[in-house]
Amino acid sequence: MSTIRMRISPAGDVLDVKALVRHPMESGNREDKSTGEKIPANYIQVLNVEVNGEQVMQGNLSEAVSKNPYINIKVPGKKGDEVKISWTSNTGESDEASQAA
């Protein structure tokens, strides 16, 4: 099951893309209360958005972004276009999801 949930609303030649990405976004500064050890950093570094295979946005995120980030962007496109969102974390994890507008 994907960590990305998307909702896309076409409006003329623009797609309003809303996405929720389930991710802990750990900064590496917090301590585990039960052990006292630092929780290792684990955050999304790169977030990509493509429409019909063409990259329309690339975001470089950091540990400062909150847990389960919500993204809302407007990108060029029309009803029926395929939108793909993908991310890669600092630990090498990744995920992607696609949906038709």
PyMOL commands that set and color helices and strands:
alter all, ss='L'
color gray80, all
select strands_A, chain A and resi 4-11+14-21+44-51+54-60+70-76+82-89+94-100
alter strands_A, ss='S'
color yellow, strands_A
deselect
rebuild
show_as cartoon
